[in-house]
Amino acid sequence: MVVFLLLILAAVVLGIIGAVVKGLFYLLIIGCVLVAAALVFGVVRLRHPQQRQR
């Protein structure tokens, strides 16, 4: 869950920087790719829950 939230946070930060700063449009694209990766990661983790070993 922590990895998912960190990916979303990084995507939001990169997206904001990429949208605001002139000439850094590629950061917005990287942010969009990170959102897609986070969603795929979240769906995979949701469908295949990992059992905790003690």
N, C-alpha and C positions, 0 to 999 in steps of 0.2 A: 504494500500500500504506500509505503514511503517513497519508493522508486516512482510510482505512478504520479504522486503529487509533485515530486521534484521535476519530473518531465513536463508536467503541465505548467508549473511555475517558470521553468526555463523558457518554455515556448511563449508564455505571455510576455516575459521580459524582453526576449529577442524580438517578438512581434511589435511591441511598443517602440523599442529603439529603432527597428527597421522602418517603421511607419513615420516616425518623427524626424529622424536625422536624414538629411539629404545625401544621397549617394550610398546609403546602406540598405537598399531594397533587398539585397540578398539575405540580410538577417530576417526580414519578414518571411521570406521563402523558407528559410531554415526553421523558423518558428512554426510555420504551417506543417512542415514535415515532422517536427517533433510532436505536434498535436496528434497527427495521424498515427505516429509510432506509439504514443501513449495510449491512444484508444485501442489499437490492436493489442498492445501489451495487457491492457485492462480486460479486454474480452477473453484473451487466452487464459489469464489467471482466473477469471470468473468461471469459465467452462471446465477448467481442470484444476480444481482446488488441490493445493499441496498439503499433504498430511505432515504435521509437525512431529518430529522425532525427539524423544526425550532421552 
